[in-house]
Amino acid sequence: SAIAAAISSFMSPPENTKQISLSRIKSGPLNYVVPIIQYFSSNPHPPHKVRLCSVGISHYVEKVRWGFTLKGIDYIEDAHTPGLASIATTTIDADTSATPIIKTEKGQVVKDSTAILQKYCPELYPTPEVLEIEEELDKTLGPSARVFAYHHLLKPEHKNLMSDLATRETSIIETILFKMMVNRNLIQPGMKKFMGISSETALESQSEIESIFETYSKKLETSPYLAGDAFTAADVTFCALSSPLLSPSQFDDLSADPATFPTELIEMREKLRATPAGRHVVRCYNEYRFGRIEKGKVEKGGRKMVQILSGKRDRWGVIGLVIAAPLVGFAAMLN
């Protein structure tokens, strides 16, 4: 298949995206952007917290956020936009441009959402079946949801929506640069290339998404959860990777006016929500997204909003000087 061919052409990529190394950034056009971003912004990492380097709208990142919430991990999220995130990730691991990637309080680097979830939430893996389901969904539902969603969001008529969704809690300079690049169609070709996005792969992704939901809808007829009688990493993975398609209400603060979304995404959302698997996603978000792992089991929690827990990102002193300099010069001229 087209999407399978696109994915298989990459060398064991974290989260199924082609990687951009630090050396490639230094030899390419992004090298001109690096000093601008580093001059006006910072990547916070208090020594007592885990640093989660992310693309804010990534569904793989949402999978990690969910696990951190369940375990009560004290973390700070270093959120970036698609494309520009590699500038931050390659300072953590020179060969990794994919998110999520974390740096622990002790300086250990862990990349790939499954590896992170296994490290912090071993209680979510009571049987080997859980990991099997998770890894299968990482390779199928994750890329398919991403290709389908981005294919429609990257269309010219949705530039403003794409920019708004992608710049939640990013630094001011990164927000400005990303919106400028989107408006001038500078970043879309690269995103499509590295994620294997085309009209053909979007259609194939739609078919695969529907097939996956049909498969798990049948599974849920005989089991309350995807891997037995308890909520596990299989459910976290299925729900998190489905979130861009179903738009759970917990994302309302990070989303946009539903009426502004592409018609294709709205139709897909309604279709999937009507399935048993779709209803499972909504139920799990309502009951477990803000639950806690207590004594080896996941306890239900209340309904809250998903947030990007970012720290101070902008170098306001530098920004202030840049803004003030021309004003001071102009005032001097008047005098």
TORKOL-4160 file (C-alpha; in steps of 0.2 Angstrom, whole numbers, padded with zeros to 4 digits, m for minus):
335
<pt num="1" X="0000" Y="0000" Z="0000"/>
<pt num="2" X="0005" Y="0018" Z="m0003"/>
<pt num="3" X="0006" Y="0023" Z="0016"/>
<pt num="4" X="0014" Y="0007" Z="0021"/>
<pt num="5" X="0027" Y="0010" Z="0007"/>
<pt num="6" X="0030" Y="0027" Z="0013"/>
<pt num="7" X="0032" Y="0021" Z="0031"/>
<pt num="8" X="0043" Y="0006" Z="0027"/>
<pt num="9" X="0055" Y="0017" Z="0018"/>
<pt num="10" X="0061" Y="0025" Z="0034"/>
<pt num="11" X="0074" Y="0016" Z="0046"/>
<pt num="12" X="0064" Y="0011" Z="0061"/>
<pt num="13" X="0058" Y="0029" Z="0064"/>
<pt num="14" X="0052" Y="0034" Z="0081"/>
<pt num="15" X="0033" Y="0037" Z="0080"/>
<pt num="16" X="0034" Y="0033" Z="0061"/>
<pt num="17" X="0041" Y="0049" Z="0054"/>
<pt num="18" X="0056" Y="0052" Z="0044"/>
<pt num="19" X="0070" Y="0059" Z="0055"/>
<pt num="20" X="0080" Y="0075" Z="0053"/>
<pt num="21" X="0097" Y="0075" Z="0061"/>
<pt num="22" X="0106" Y="0089" Z="0069"/>
<pt num="23" X="0119" Y="0088" Z="0055"/>
<pt num="24" X="0106" Y="0090" Z="0042"/>
<pt num="25" X="0098" Y="0105" Z="0051"/>
<pt num="26" X="0115" Y="0113" Z="0051"/>
<pt num="27" X="0117" Y="0110" Z="0032"/>
<pt num="28" X="0099" Y="0115" Z="0027"/>
<pt num="29" X="0088" Y="0130" Z="0027"/>
<pt num="30" X="0082" Y="0127" Z="0046"/>
<pt num="31" X="0100" Y="0132" Z="0051"/>
<pt num="32" X="0095" Y="0151" Z="0047"/>
<pt num="33" X="0080" Y="0149" Z="0059"/>
<pt num="34" X="0090" Y="0141" Z="0074"/>
<pt num="35" X="0099" Y="0156" Z="0080"/>
<pt num="36" X="0083" Y="0167" Z="0079"/>
<pt num="37" X="0073" Y="0155" Z="0089"/>
<pt num="38" X="0087" Y="0152" Z="0102"/>
<pt num="39" X="0090" Y="0171" Z="0104"/>
<pt num="40" X="0071" Y="0175" Z="0108"/>
<pt num="41" X="0066" Y="0159" Z="0117"/>
<pt num="42" X="0072" Y="0146" Z="0129"/>
<pt num="43" X="0068" Y="0128" Z="0133"/>
<pt num="44" X="0064" Y="0127" Z="0151"/>
<pt num="45" X="0069" Y="0112" Z="0162"/>
<pt num="46" X="0069" Y="0114" Z="0180"/>
<pt num="47" X="0081" Y="0101" Z="0188"/>
<pt num="48" X="0067" Y="0092" Z="0198"/>
<pt num="49" X="0055" Y="0090" Z="0184"/>
<pt num="50" X="0054" Y="0079" Z="0168"/>
<pt num="51" X="0056" Y="0088" Z="0152"/>
<pt num="52" X="0043" Y="0083" Z="0139"/>
<pt num="53" X="0049" Y="0090" Z="0122"/>
<pt num="54" X="0034" Y="0089" Z="0111"/>
<pt num="55" X="0024" Y="0095" Z="0096"/>
<pt num="56" X="0009" Y="0101" Z="0105"/>
<pt num="57" X="m0005" Y="0094" Z="0094"/>
<pt num="58" X="0004" Y="0077" Z="0092"/>
<pt num="59" X="m0007" Y="0062" Z="0097"/>
<pt num="60" X="0008" Y="0052" Z="0102"/>
<pt num="61" X="0012" Y="0066" Z="0114"/>
<pt num="62" X="m0005" Y="0065" Z="0121"/>
<pt num="63" X="m0002" Y="0047" Z="0125"/>
<pt num="64" X="0013" Y="0052" Z="0136"/>
<pt num="65" X="0003" Y="0066" Z="0144"/>
<pt num="66" X="m0010" Y="0054" Z="0149"/>
<pt num="67" X="0002" Y="0042" Z="0157"/>
<pt num="68" X="0011" Y="0056" Z="0166"/>
<pt num="69" X="m0006" Y="0062" Z="0173"/>
<pt num="70" X="m0011" Y="0044" Z="0179"/>
<pt num="71" X="0006" Y="0042" Z="0188"/>
<pt num="72" X="0006" Y="0060" Z="0195"/>
<pt num="73" X="0023" Y="0064" Z="0186"/>
<pt num="74" X="0029" Y="0081" Z="0189"/>
<pt num="75" X="0034" Y="0087" Z="0172"/>
<pt num="76" X="0035" Y="0102" Z="0161"/>
<pt num="77" X="0031" Y="0102" Z="0143"/>
<pt num="78" X="0042" Y="0111" Z="0130"/>
<pt num="79" X="0029" Y="0112" Z="0116"/>
<pt num="80" X="0034" Y="0116" Z="0098"/>
<pt num="81" X="0026" Y="0117" Z="0081"/>
<pt num="82" X="0027" Y="0104" Z="0067"/>
<pt num="83" X="0043" Y="0106" Z="0057"/>
<pt num="84" X="0052" Y="0118" Z="0070"/>
<pt num="85" X="0051" Y="0105" Z="0084"/>
<pt num="86" X="0067" Y="0097" Z="0077"/>
<pt num="87" X="0077" Y="0112" Z="0082"/>
<pt num="88" X="0073" Y="0107" Z="0101"/>
<pt num="89" X="0073" Y="0089" Z="0100"/>
<pt num="90" X="0091" Y="0088" Z="0091"/>
<pt num="91" X="0098" Y="0097" Z="0106"/>
<pt num="92" X="0092" Y="0082" Z="0117"/>
<pt num="93" X="0097" Y="0068" Z="0104"/>
<pt num="94" X="0106" Y="0074" Z="0089"/>
<pt num="95" X="0098" Y="0060" Z="0078"/>
<pt num="96" X="0080" Y="0063" Z="0084"/>
<pt num="97" X="0068" Y="0075" Z="0077"/>
<pt num="98" X="0052" Y="0066" Z="0082"/>
<pt num="99" X="0042" Y="0069" Z="0097"/>
<pt num="100" X="0038" Y="0064" Z="0111"/>
<pt num="101" X="0056" Y="0064" Z="0118"/>
<pt num="102" X="0059" Y="0066" Z="0137"/>
<pt num="103" X="0074" Y="0071" Z="0148"/>
<pt num="104" X="0072" Y="0064" Z="0165"/>
<pt num="105" X="0077" Y="0073" Z="0181"/>
<pt num="106" X="0093" Y="0063" Z="0181"/>
<pt num="107" X="0097" Y="0068" Z="0163"/>
<pt num="108" X="0092" Y="0051" Z="0155"/>
<pt num="109" X="0084" Y="0053" Z="0137"/>
<pt num="110" X="0070" Y="0042" Z="0132"/>
<pt num="111" X="0061" Y="0043" Z="0115"/>
<pt num="112" X="0046" Y="0035" Z="0108"/>
<pt num="113" X="0029" Y="0036" Z="0117"/>
<pt num="114" X="0028" Y="0017" Z="0120"/>
<pt num="115" X="0045" Y="0017" Z="0129"/>
<pt num="116" X="0041" Y="0032" Z="0139"/>
<pt num="117" X="0024" Y="0024" Z="0145"/>
<pt num="118" X="0032" Y="0008" Z="0149"/>
<pt num="119" X="0046" Y="0017" Z="0160"/>
<pt num="120" X="0033" Y="0027" Z="0170"/>
<pt num="121" X="0018" Y="0016" Z="0170"/>
<pt num="122" X="0022" Y="m0002" Z="0171"/>
<pt num="123" X="0005" Y="m0005" Z="0179"/>
<pt num="124" X="m0003" Y="m0002" Z="0163"/>
<pt num="125" X="0005" Y="m0018" Z="0156"/>
<pt num="126" X="m0003" Y="m0033" Z="0165"/>
<pt num="127" X="m0001" Y="m0045" Z="0150"/>
<pt num="128" X="0009" Y="m0047" Z="0135"/>
<pt num="129" X="m0006" Y="m0043" Z="0124"/>
<pt num="130" X="m0007" Y="m0025" Z="0130"/>
<pt num="131" X="0010" Y="m0021" Z="0122"/>
<pt num="132" X="0006" Y="m0031" Z="0106"/>
<pt num="133" X="m0010" Y="m0020" Z="0104"/>
<pt num="134" X="m0001" Y="m0004" Z="0108"/>
<pt num="135" X="0013" Y="m0007" Z="0096"/>
<pt num="136" X="0001" Y="m0012" Z="0082"/>
<pt num="137" X="m0009" Y="0004" Z="0085"/>
<pt num="138" X="0007" Y="0014" Z="0085"/>
<pt num="139" X="0011" Y="0007" Z="0067"/>
<pt num="140" X="m0007" Y="0008" Z="0060"/>
<pt num="141" X="m0019" Y="0020" Z="0069"/>
<pt num="142" X="m0006" Y="0033" Z="0073"/>
<pt num="143" X="0001" Y="0036" Z="0056"/>
<pt num="144" X="m0016" Y="0034" Z="0048"/>
<pt num="145" X="m0024" Y="0047" Z="0059"/>
<pt num="146" X="m0010" Y="0059" Z="0057"/>
<pt num="147" X="m0010" Y="0058" Z="0038"/>
<pt num="148" X="m0029" Y="0059" Z="0036"/>
<pt num="149" X="m0030" Y="0074" Z="0048"/>
<pt num="150" X="m0015" Y="0084" Z="0041"/>
<pt num="151" X="m0019" Y="0081" Z="0023"/>
<pt num="152" X="m0035" Y="0091" Z="0026"/>
<pt num="153" X="m0028" Y="0104" Z="0038"/>
<pt num="154" X="m0013" Y="0108" Z="0026"/>
<pt num="155" X="m0025" Y="0113" Z="0012"/>
<pt num="156" X="m0023" Y="0132" Z="0008"/>
<pt num="157" X="m0041" Y="0136" Z="0014"/>
<pt num="158" X="m0036" Y="0130" Z="0031"/>
<pt num="159" X="m0020" Y="0140" Z="0034"/>
<pt num="160" X="m0027" Y="0150" Z="0049"/>
<pt num="161" X="m0034" Y="0135" Z="0057"/>
<pt num="162" X="m0018" Y="0125" Z="0055"/>
<pt num="163" X="m0008" Y="0139" Z="0062"/>
<pt num="164" X="m0019" Y="0141" Z="0077"/>
<pt num="165" X="m0019" Y="0123" Z="0082"/>
<pt num="166" X="m0001" Y="0121" Z="0080"/>
<pt num="167" X="0005" Y="0136" Z="0090"/>
<pt num="168" X="m0004" Y="0132" Z="0106"/>
<pt num="169" X="0009" Y="0137" Z="0120"/>
<pt num="170" X="0023" Y="0138" Z="0109"/>
<pt num="171" X="0035" Y="0153" Z="0111"/>
<pt num="172" X="0031" Y="0170" Z="0103"/>
<pt num="173" X="0045" Y="0169" Z="0090"/>
<pt num="174" X="0041" Y="0151" Z="0085"/>
<pt num="175" X="0023" Y="0156" Z="0083"/>
<pt num="176" X="0027" Y="0171" Z="0072"/>
<pt num="177" X="0039" Y="0160" Z="0062"/>
<pt num="178" X="0027" Y="0146" Z="0060"/>
<pt num="179" X="0013" Y="0157" Z="0055"/>
<pt num="180" X="0023" Y="0166" Z="0042"/>
<pt num="181" X="0030" Y="0150" Z="0035"/>
<pt num="182" X="0012" Y="0142" Z="0033"/>
<pt num="183" X="0005" Y="0158" Z="0025"/>
<pt num="184" X="0019" Y="0158" Z="0012"/>
<pt num="185" X="0018" Y="0139" Z="0010"/>
<pt num="186" X="0035" Y="0136" Z="0015"/>
<pt num="187" X="0033" Y="0122" Z="0028"/>
<pt num="188" X="0018" Y="0112" Z="0020"/>
<pt num="189" X="0029" Y="0103" Z="0007"/>
<pt num="190" X="0041" Y="0097" Z="0020"/>
<pt num="191" X="0028" Y="0091" Z="0032"/>
<pt num="192" X="0020" Y="0081" Z="0018"/>
<pt num="193" X="0036" Y="0074" Z="0013"/>
<pt num="194" X="0042" Y="0068" Z="0030"/>
<pt num="195" X="0025" Y="0061" Z="0035"/>
<pt num="196" X="0021" Y="0053" Z="0018"/>
<pt num="197" X="0005" Y="0064" Z="0015"/>
<pt num="198" X="m0003" Y="0064" Z="m0002"/>
<pt num="199" X="m0021" Y="0062" Z="m0008"/>
<pt num="200" X="m0018" Y="0044" Z="m0011"/>
<pt num="201" X="m0011" Y="0040" Z="0007"/>
<pt num="202" X="m0025" Y="0051" Z="0014"/>
<pt num="203" X="m0038" Y="0040" Z="0006"/>
<pt num="204" X="m0029" Y="0024" Z="0011"/>
<pt num="205" X="m0028" Y="0031" Z="0029"/>
<pt num="206" X="m0046" Y="0034" Z="0029"/>
<pt num="207" X="m0050" Y="0016" Z="0024"/>
<pt num="208" X="m0037" Y="0009" Z="0037"/>
<pt num="209" X="m0045" Y="0020" Z="0051"/>
<pt num="210" X="m0062" Y="0014" Z="0047"/>
<pt num="211" X="m0056" Y="m0004" Z="0047"/>
<pt num="212" X="m0047" Y="m0002" Z="0064"/>
<pt num="213" X="m0062" Y="0005" Z="0072"/>
<pt num="214" X="m0073" Y="m0009" Z="0065"/>
<pt num="215" X="m0060" Y="m0022" Z="0072"/>
<pt num="216" X="m0060" Y="m0015" Z="0089"/>
<pt num="217" X="m0079" Y="m0012" Z="0089"/>
<pt num="218" X="m0081" Y="m0031" Z="0087"/>
<pt num="219" X="m0068" Y="m0034" Z="0101"/>
<pt num="220" X="m0077" Y="m0022" Z="0113"/>
<pt num="221" X="m0093" Y="m0033" Z="0111"/>
<pt num="222" X="m0086" Y="m0046" Z="0122"/>
<pt num="223" X="m0074" Y="m0036" Z="0133"/>
<pt num="224" X="m0076" Y="m0019" Z="0142"/>
<pt num="225" X="m0058" Y="m0014" Z="0137"/>
<pt num="226" X="m0046" Y="m0018" Z="0123"/>
<pt num="227" X="m0036" Y="m0030" Z="0133"/>
<pt num="228" X="m0047" Y="m0039" Z="0145"/>
<pt num="229" X="m0057" Y="m0033" Z="0160"/>
<pt num="230" X="m0046" Y="m0018" Z="0165"/>
<pt num="231" X="m0040" Y="m0001" Z="0158"/>
<pt num="232" X="m0023" Y="m0003" Z="0151"/>
<pt num="233" X="m0010" Y="0005" Z="0140"/>
<pt num="234" X="m0019" Y="m0003" Z="0125"/>
<pt num="235" X="m0034" Y="0009" Z="0129"/>
<pt num="236" X="m0023" Y="0024" Z="0132"/>
<pt num="237" X="m0015" Y="0021" Z="0115"/>
<pt num="238" X="m0031" Y="0018" Z="0106"/>
<pt num="239" X="m0039" Y="0033" Z="0114"/>
<pt num="240" X="m0025" Y="0045" Z="0112"/>
<pt num="241" X="m0021" Y="0041" Z="0094"/>
<pt num="242" X="m0039" Y="0043" Z="0090"/>
<pt num="243" X="m0041" Y="0060" Z="0098"/>
<pt num="244" X="m0037" Y="0070" Z="0083"/>
<pt num="245" X="m0052" Y="0061" Z="0074"/>
<pt num="246" X="m0065" Y="0061" Z="0088"/>
<pt num="247" X="m0061" Y="0078" Z="0096"/>
<pt num="248" X="m0065" Y="0073" Z="0114"/>
<pt num="249" X="m0072" Y="0088" Z="0124"/>
<pt num="250" X="m0057" Y="0088" Z="0135"/>
<pt num="251" X="m0048" Y="0096" Z="0121"/>
<pt num="252" X="m0059" Y="0111" Z="0119"/>
<pt num="253" X="m0047" Y="0123" Z="0127"/>
<pt num="254" X="m0033" Y="0118" Z="0114"/>
<pt num="255" X="m0045" Y="0116" Z="0099"/>
<pt num="256" X="m0054" Y="0129" Z="0089"/>
<pt num="257" X="m0072" Y="0132" Z="0083"/>
<pt num="258" X="m0078" Y="0115" Z="0077"/>
<pt num="259" X="m0087" Y="0124" Z="0062"/>
<pt num="260" X="m0070" Y="0130" Z="0055"/>
<pt num="261" X="m0063" Y="0112" Z="0053"/>
<pt num="262" X="m0063" Y="0103" Z="0036"/>
<pt num="263" X="m0079" Y="0095" Z="0031"/>
<pt num="264" X="m0070" Y="0078" Z="0029"/>
<pt num="265" X="m0064" Y="0079" Z="0048"/>
<pt num="266" X="m0081" Y="0083" Z="0054"/>
<pt num="267" X="m0089" Y="0069" Z="0044"/>
<pt num="268" X="m0076" Y="0057" Z="0050"/>
<pt num="269" X="m0078" Y="0062" Z="0068"/>
<pt num="270" X="m0097" Y="0059" Z="0068"/>
<pt num="271" X="m0095" Y="0042" Z="0059"/>
<pt num="272" X="m0082" Y="0036" Z="0072"/>
<pt num="273" X="m0091" Y="0043" Z="0087"/>
<pt num="274" X="m0106" Y="0032" Z="0082"/>
<pt num="275" X="m0096" Y="0016" Z="0083"/>
<pt num="276" X="m0094" Y="0006" Z="0099"/>
<pt num="277" X="m0075" Y="0009" Z="0098"/>
<pt num="278" X="m0079" Y="0028" Z="0096"/>
<pt num="279" X="m0090" Y="0027" Z="0111"/>
<pt num="280" X="m0076" Y="0018" Z="0120"/>
<pt num="281" X="m0064" Y="0033" Z="0117"/>
<pt num="282" X="m0077" Y="0046" Z="0123"/>
<pt num="283" X="m0080" Y="0035" Z="0139"/>
<pt num="284" X="m0062" Y="0032" Z="0143"/>
<pt num="285" X="m0058" Y="0051" Z="0141"/>
<pt num="286" X="m0072" Y="0055" Z="0153"/>
<pt num="287" X="m0068" Y="0042" Z="0166"/>
<pt num="288" X="m0049" Y="0039" Z="0165"/>
<pt num="289" X="m0040" Y="0054" Z="0157"/>
<pt num="290" X="m0038" Y="0062" Z="0174"/>
<pt num="291" X="m0038" Y="0046" Z="0184"/>
<pt num="292" X="m0024" Y="0040" Z="0195"/>
<pt num="293" X="m0014" Y="0024" Z="0197"/>
<pt num="294" X="m0017" Y="0018" Z="0215"/>
<pt num="295" X="m0010" Y="0002" Z="0221"/>
<pt num="296" X="m0007" Y="m0005" Z="0204"/>
<pt num="297" X="m0024" Y="m0001" Z="0197"/>
<pt num="298" X="m0031" Y="0014" Z="0187"/>
<pt num="299" X="m0044" Y="0023" Z="0197"/>
<pt num="300" X="m0057" Y="0034" Z="0188"/>
<pt num="301" X="m0055" Y="0053" Z="0189"/>
<pt num="302" X="m0065" Y="0069" Z="0186"/>
<pt num="303" X="m0068" Y="0078" Z="0170"/>
<pt num="304" X="m0055" Y="0092" Z="0167"/>
<pt num="305" X="m0047" Y="0100" Z="0151"/>
<pt num="306" X="m0031" Y="0094" Z="0143"/>
<pt num="307" X="m0018" Y="0107" Z="0145"/>
<pt num="308" X="0000" Y="0110" Z="0139"/>
<pt num="309" X="0010" Y="0112" Z="0155"/>
<pt num="310" X="0023" Y="0124" Z="0148"/>
<pt num="311" X="0035" Y="0134" Z="0158"/>
<pt num="312" X="0042" Y="0152" Z="0154"/>
<pt num="313" X="0047" Y="0151" Z="0135"/>
<pt num="314" X="0050" Y="0169" Z="0130"/>
<pt num="315" X="0066" Y="0179" Z="0133"/>
<pt num="316" X="0056" Y="0195" Z="0137"/>
<pt num="317" X="0071" Y="0205" Z="0140"/>
<pt num="318" X="0078" Y="0202" Z="0123"/>
<pt num="319" X="0061" Y="0205" Z="0115"/>
<pt num="320" X="0059" Y="0221" Z="0124"/>
<pt num="321" X="0076" Y="0227" Z="0119"/>
<pt num="322" X="0072" Y="0223" Z="0101"/>
<pt num="323" X="0056" Y="0232" Z="0102"/>
<pt num="324" X="0063" Y="0247" Z="0111"/>
<pt num="325" X="0079" Y="0250" Z="0100"/>
<pt num="326" X="0070" Y="0257" Z="0085"/>
<pt num="327" X="0059" Y="0268" Z="0096"/>
<pt num="328" X="0074" Y="0275" Z="0105"/>
<pt num="329" X="0082" Y="0278" Z="0089"/>
<pt num="330" X="0067" Y="0287" Z="0082"/>
<pt num="331" X="0066" Y="0298" Z="0098"/>
<pt num="332" X="0084" Y="0303" Z="0096"/>
<pt num="333" X="0081" Y="0308" Z="0078"/>
<pt num="334" X="0066" Y="0319" Z="0084"/>
<pt num="335" X="0078" Y="0328" Z="0096"/>
